Structures are given as structure tokens and as C-alpha cells.
Amino acid sequence: MRPFLKIKIIILKLKKYFTMKVENLTIESAHKGLKNGEFTSVELTNAYLKKIEERDEEIKAFITVTKDLALAQAKEADEMIKKGEMTILTGIPCAFKDNYLIKGEKCTAGSKFLENYIAPYDATVVKKLRKQGAVFLGKTNLDEFAMGSSCEKSAFFKTKNPVDLERVPGGSSGGSAAAVASDMCVYALGSDTGGSIRQPASFCGVVGFKPTYGTVSRNGIIAFASSLDQAGPITKNVIDAQIVFEAIKGVDEYDPTTLDYTDNEKLSDIKIGVPKEYFTDGLDKEVEKAIRNAIDDYKKMGAQIIDISLPHTQYALACYYIIAPAEASANLARFDGLRYGQNIDGIIENRTKYFGSEVKKRIMLGTYTLSSGYYDAYYKKALKVRTLIKNDFDEAFKKVDVILGPTSPCLPFKIGEKQEDPMAMYLSDIYTVSVNLSGLPAISIPSKNKGLPIGIHLIGQSFKEKTLLKIANNYGK
């Protein structure tokens, strides 16, 4: 090849790299571009790495950017595409909340305790996406050990909302939601213990999907509360959420809570339940207006709107803040500085120095409620209330296909606004925690309101993801 031709090709490649637009790329559109040869996975990955370099300095979505890993995976993906071994996720860049283990990479869980911890193996979800040929851009910020609702409780830095940099992105999967909303990845994985996928998705104006408990393996995800934790995707649209869910779901021998099931979608007339308990004092007027408008939109589509009651909703938050800390105190007992952590002298010294205030608070609360003399008074009663909350949903789903309400009672709040009032912070999850207590699938989709993002919360029946996702995808069509 003549020298000037080589130079011309290099210039064209550089031009393509520096001008490639990644804004609003979805899994479907990125897949189409890769399949049609409009760009390679290496080019796409470089474009996202450049975007991270440009934007993340102000947003702070990523704790770790795995550049070398991403480019190596992109090259492998391009080979898969050439060989005709392409899947829907091959070559498409994604990010993981930093409580997912990726072999050979740091996994901090947003804590100084694990600041230098290198994962020895892949989480099951990570392993499944590797097989699909996905590209891992990095690990995103979170409230320490996933305990928080604003992404202000990370031990490293606060993440900002891309829609308004003075506001929080929500939590605890705030880094994942911010990364998707700011086009620093095509999609991201989060974990949801009491709303930690859906609430940040609501605050950042993207889609957040929590599947039914047991449909996706928790193996290799650092545990917060094992009976509540669930892995799920944060995406640009509902179709992308379904694509990722289909890729990561399934039985796993390393997670005994996973199970096999059949989701037979049979949907004709859509029946949507609206609980009266979701429209009470404390609900922001703008949020209520957006949800009422969404109800009207579904009516125009032909859906039947049915008023329902979930009478034990008022006890969900109190119930959650007994059960979740109790399970957290047991799960975090392994972090003693001997097997994990900074390895200084003494368990007390390790925990005092390296655990943040929110983590310490929840460990103490959980230990207290499980202690002799208080177990029956608090934890056992909370378990009974949990059953009543689940029974409320069971009764409601005899009449309706899905339940609609707000994802959060408030708009994205300003950074620091609720730091001095823990109850106000916890109340931002008031509509989401009951779903985790009941093990149900739920999704937050962006409303059509102007101004700050507001999420529409749709709750489905256990193992009826297809119905839930179909109704969510129909919104606005």
C-alpha cells in the first residue's frame, strides 16, 4: 500500500473515532450498527471511553474505569462478529455497580474497607454477559455497601445527577443510573434491595428494572440483605431492559434461591390497579400530576383503571428498616479485616476506621433487633407484617395485571439537602420497599413531564415479567 493511502486511512479512522456520536444509543441501535459494519466494537468502546474522560470528571459516576479490559473484550467481540457468532449484546459497552465481582478487577462496594480488594472470580451475571461478548467499561459508584438513597454515602465521592449537577442521582445505584443518563455506557447493572435500581432511574430519567426475586443470581454480588437483594438493569428504554434481563436470568447452582419458571404471557384487556394509599400527604404535587397524567394516558390506550387498596403499605418502611439492617448485620460480619479488608490489628479497629456512618448505624440497628429480648418484639413482628404486605399484593393481583404509582414521592433533591434528616432520606423509598419485601418485579419508566425527571412505577405479579414489560413498553404509544 502506498504511504499516502496509509496516512489517509489513519486520518479517516482518527476522524471517525473523534466524531462518533454515542448520545441516545440503545442496545438495539448499537447492535444494528455493529451488525451492519457501520462501526466496530473497538471504535464504539473508544468512543465511550472518550465520553467518560470528558464527562465523568464532573459527574463522578465511575469508581474504576477498566480501559484495558474493555478494549481487549472489544477486540474479541469484533472477532465474534466476523465469525458470525454475534448475540444481541456482543460488542456493546456496559457498566457494573461496584458491588459486582469482575475477576481481576477492584470491587470496593463503595467502602474504604474494600478499597484495595481484587475480585477472585466473576459474579454469575458477569460470567453470563462475558459469554454474550459484552464489553465492560468499568465499575460505578454507590452508597457504601448499597446502603443509601442518594449516592452521597459512598466512601470515595458523591455522584451528581446529569440532569442537574446540583442534585443527587438517587441511590444506591446512583453511579449506574448517572452513567446511562449521561451516555457514558449503553446500559448498566445495579442491585435493588429497597428501590436501589428504580429510584435512581426515576431521578435520572432512565429505565430501572427489578425482576422477581429468584429470577437472577445474586452469586458474586456483595450482599446487603439476602432476602431482599436483586440484580437488574438500568437502560435507555424498556426493550433494552428486557434484552438484558433475558441474558442474565436463570437458575444458578451457586445461588439456591434461583429457580426455573415459565412466563406464559396471556394479555388481552389491560387492567391497571391504582392504590389509594399511594396518593397521600407527602407526595410532591408535581409528582402526583405526572402520575395522574400517566393514568390518563393508559386510559386513552384502552387500559381499564381500577381503584385498589394496599392497607398495610403504611407499615412497609418500618418493616423494611428492621429486616434489612438485621440481614445486613449478619452479612457484614465477614468483614473483619482478616479475610477481607485492610487487615490492621483488631476487628473493632478495622470497623471503626473503615466503615462509614450509615453502615455502622445499620449494623448496630440490625444487631440490636436480633439480640436476646428484642428478636420477638421487633424482628419476628416485622416478618409477620411482611407477610401481610405480600398478602395485600396477592389480593390486588386477583383483580389487576399491574399496579401503578410513583417511584418516589419527591423530585430529585439537592446534594446535602437531606443529610441531616435520615427519615426524610428513607422516605424517598417509601413506594419501592414493599416490592422487595414481597419479592415482586417492578419497573420505573420516565414520565412525559417537563422539568426534573419523575418515574412511573409499575409493579407486576411474581414471574410475570413479560406482562409487566409489555405494559411498560406500551406507555406513550
N, C-alpha and C positions, 0 to 999 in steps of 0.2 A: 504494500500500500504506500502511495506517495506521501511524503511528510506533511504536505499542506492538508491532505484529506484526513490524516490522523488528528491534526490540530483542530480541524473543523468539527470532527466527531466529538472530540473532548469538549470543545466550546459548546456544542449543542447539548451534550449531556449535563454540563455545568449549568447551562441556561435553564434546562428542564428542572433540575434539582432546586435552583433558587426561585423559580417562578411557580412551582407546583402548588396548587391550592388544596388544602385539606379541610377547609371550612365545610361543615354540614355533610361530610362524607359519612354514609351509613355502611353497615356490613354489606348490604345488597349492592350499593353503588360501587364500593371498593372491590367487591368480588367481580362485578361486571367488568370494571376497568382492568383488573389483573387477568381475567379470562380472555378479554379481547386484545390484550397486549398494549393497552394504552400507556401502561407504566409497569415496572417490575416491583416486586416486593421490596427490594433493596432501595429503589427510588422512593417508594412510599414511606418506608421506615425512616430514611434520611430526612424526608420532609417533616415527619412528626418529631424527630429528634431536634430538628431546627426550630420547630414550633415551640417545643419545650424550652429550648435555650432562650427563645425570645420572650415567652410569656411567664414562665414559672418563677422567674425572679420576683415578680410582683404578686403572683397568686399563691405560690408555695404549696402546690398540690402534691409534689413528689418528695418522698424521703430519699429514695435511691433511684437513679436512672441507670438501667442495665444496658448501656450502649453496646458493649462488646457482644453480649448475649443476643440482643435484638438483631444486630447486623448478621451474626452467624446464623440465626434462625431464618432471617430473610433470604439469605443465600440458599439455605436448604429448601425453603418454600418455593423459590424460583425453579429449583431442580424438580420439585414435585409437580409444579405446573407444566414444565417441559415434558415430563414423563406421562402426563395425563392422570396424575394421582391427586388432583386438586379436590378439596372439600370446600364448603361454603366459607369456612374460616381460615383457609390456607393463605398465608402471607399477610394477614390483616393484623395491624398493631393494636395491642390491648394493654391494660394496666391492671395491677392487683393491689387491693388494700394490703397494707403491710402487716397483716396477721396470717397471710397465706404463705406456707413454706414453698420456696423455689430452691431446689438443690444447688448448693454452692454460692447462694446469694444471701445477703443480710436479711434478717427478719426481726424487726425491733418491736412490733406491736405498739409503736409509738411511745416506748418506755426506755428510760435510761438503763433500766435493769437489763435489757437485751440489746443495748446499743451495739455491741460487737458480736452478737450471735449469728453464726453462719448455719443456714439450714442444711441438715444432712440428707434430706430426701425431699421429694416433691409431694405436695398435697395431692389427693386423688383428683381434684378438679384441675389442678395444674397439669398433671400427667395426661388427663384426657385432652386438654387443649394442645399440649405438645404433639400428641398423635394426629391432631387435626391440622397441624402445620401453622399454628398461631405464632405471632411474634410478640415477645414480652418486652415492653418498653421500660417497665420499672415498677416500683412499689410506692403506693400513695399514702399520704398522711392520714392519721386517725386520732381520735381521742384515745388516751392511753388505755391499752387492753380493751378497746372498744367501749369504754365507759364514759359516755358523754353524748350530748345532743347538739354540739356546735363546732366541733373540731378546734376548740380553744384549749382542750385539756391534753393535747399532745405534749410530750416532754421536750420536743425539739423546736417547734414553731407553730404559730396559728395559720391556718389556711384561710384565704379570703374568697368571697363569693365573686365569680367572674362577672356576674350581672351588675354588682355594685361592690366595689372593693372595700367599702366601709362596713360591709355586713358579713355575717357568718355564712358558710355554705351548708350548715347543718351538720349533724353527726350521727353516729360516729364515722360513717364512711364519707366524710366531707371531702377528703382528697380525691377519692374516686369520682364523686359527682362533679367536683370542680374541674377535674381533668377532662371529663366527657363534655361538659358545658363549654369549655374554652377550646375545644378541638385539639387537645393535646394527646388524644388517643381516639380510636373509633368506638371502643366500648371499654368498660372496666368491670371488675368483680368487687363486690362488697360482702359484708356479712350483716345480718339483721337479727338482733336479739330482742329489741323492743320497738323497732322502727328505723334502724340504722342504715337501711338502704332507701326506704321510702321517704323519710323526712328530708334527708339531704337532696334527694332527687326533686322533691317538691320545691325546696328553697332555691335550687339551681335551674329549674325549668327543664328538666330532662325526665326520662322514664326510669323508675326503680321498681324492680320486681322481686318479691319474696315468695318463693314456691312453698308448697305444702311441706311441713316438717317431715323429713324422712325421704324426700324425693332426690335430694342432692347430698352427697357425702360430706361430712364435716372433718374427715380424716385429714390431718395436716394443716388444719386451721386452728390457731391458738384459741383455746376455749375461754369463753366468758361464763355463760350459763348454759350447760349442756342440753337441758330440756327445752331451751328457747332459741338457741343459735341456729341460723340457717344461712347458707350461701346463696347468692343470687346476683344477677347482672344489673348494671346501670348502663343505659343505652340512649340513643337519639330518638328511637321510636319503638312501638310495641312489637313490630315484626322482628326487629333485631333482638329484643328481649327473648322472644320465643326461639329464635335461632340458637342463641347462647344456651338457653335452658335445655333444649333438646340435646345439645352437645355435652352438657355436664351432668345431666340427671342419671339415675340408675343405681342399682344395688352395688354395694362395696363391701367386701369381706372384712375390711378394716373399720367399718362403721356399722355396728349391729343394729342401729336404728333405721338404716336404709331398708327399703322393701320394694318389691316388684308390684306393679299395679297396671290396670288397663284404664285409660281415659277415653271412654266412648262418648264422643260429643254428639248429643241429640238436642238440638236447639231450634225451636220454631219461634213462638212468641216470646220475646224477651220480657222478663219480669224483674224489675229493679226495686229493691227494698230501701226505704229511707227511714232510718231510726229517728224517732222524735228526740231521743237523748243526745243526739249529735248537734242539735241546734238550741243551745242553752247559753246562759251568761258566760262570758269569757271567750266566745267566738268572735273574732275580728269581723267587723261589718263588711269589709272588702272581701274577706274570705267567704263569708256567708253569701254575698251577692254572686260571686264566681260559681259557687256550688249550686245555688238556685238556678243560675243560667245554664249550667251543665244538665241539671234535671230537665229543664225546659227543652234543651237540645235533644236529649234522649226521647222525650215525649214526641217531638216533631219527627223523629226517626221511626216512630211506631212502637216504642217500648211502653210497657204498662208500668206505671209508677205506683207502688203500694206502700202505704204508711205502716211501719212496723215498730216494735218496741224491743229494746235490749235492756231490760230493767236493772241488770247488775253492772252495767257499764261504769257507773259511778265508783265502783269498788276496784276497777281494773288496775288503776295506777298504784293504789296502796298494796294490792295483792302482788303486783309485779315487783315493787321495791322491797318486798320480803323475800320472795322466791329467788329473784335474780342475784341479790347480794349473797344469799345463803349458798347458792351454787358457785358463785364466784369465789367465796372464801375457801371452798373445798378445792376448786380448780387451781387457784393461785398458791395453794400450799406447796406445790412442787418448786416454786421459785424461791429457793433458799440460799442461792449463791454457791451451792456445792455442785449441783447438776446443771443448773442454768444460771447465768448472770455474771456479775462482776467478780465473784469469788474473793471477797475480802473476809476478814475474821468475823465469824458470827452471823447467825440468821437475822437477829434483831438489827445489827448494824447494817446489813445488806438492805433490809426492807426499809429501814428508817432513811437511809441515804438515797436509795434509787427508786422507790415507789413515790408517785405523785400523790397529792392530797385527795383527789377523788377516788383513787384506787384504795388508799388507806381507809378512807371513810366507808367504802362499800365492804371491804374485808371485815372491818370492826362491826359493822351493822349485821353482816351475814353470820359472823361468829357468835354474836350476841343472840340472834334469833334461833340459832341451833343449839344454844347452850342449855344445860340442865335447868329445868324450871321455866324455861321460856319457849321451848320447842312446841309444846302443846298450845300455849297461849297465842303464839304468832305463826310459826311455820305450818303447823298442822291445820290451823284455821284458814290460812292462805290457800292451801291445797284444796280445801273444801270449796272456797269461793271460786277458785279456778274452775272447778267442775261446774259450778252454777253458771259461770260466764260461757263456758263451752255449751252448756245446755240451752242457753239463750240463742246462740247461733244455730244450733240444731233445729230448734223450733222455727226460727225465722226462715231457714232454708227449706222448710216444708212448703212455703208459700212463694219464695222468690229464687231467682237464679244467682243474683249477686246483690251485694249491699253497697250503697253509695253514700259517701260523706266526704268531709275534708280530710286531707292527710295530716295537716297540722292546724291548730286553732289560730295560729298567728302568721304574719308575714315574716320573711327573713329579718331577723333583728340585728341591730348593730353590734359590732365586736365590742365585748366588755359590758354590754347593756344588762345582762342577766347574771353576771359573775357573782354578785353579792346576794343573789336571791336564788338558791338552789331549787326551791319549789317552782318558781316561775320557769326555770330551765326545764325541769322534769315535765311540766305541764305541756311542753311543746310536743310530747309524745303521747298525749292522752288518748288519741284516736287510734294509735298504732299498736300499743302494748297488748290490747285484748286479743289481737290476731295471733301474736306469738304465744300467748297463754293457751290459745285454742288450737294451735298448730295449723292454722288455715293459710291458704295462699292469698296474697293481696298485691295490688299494683298501684303505684302513684303515676298518674299521667298529667302533663301540663294542661291547665285550663286555658281558655282563649282570652282571658282578661288582659288588659293593657296594664303596664306598670310592673311591679315586682312579681316574681313567679308565685303561682298558687297551684298546689297539687290537688287533683281529684283522686280520691281514694276509693278503689273498688275492691271489695272482699269477695272471694269465691268459696265454694264448697271444697272440702278436702279432696285432693286428687282430680279436681275438675279444672285444671289449668287451661285446657283448650277453650272451654266455655268462657272463662274469665278473660283470657287474652283476646278472644274474638270480640267480646262486648267492649273491651277497652280499645281495641283497634278500630271499632266502628264509630267511636266518638268523633264528631265533626265531619262525618262523611255523608 
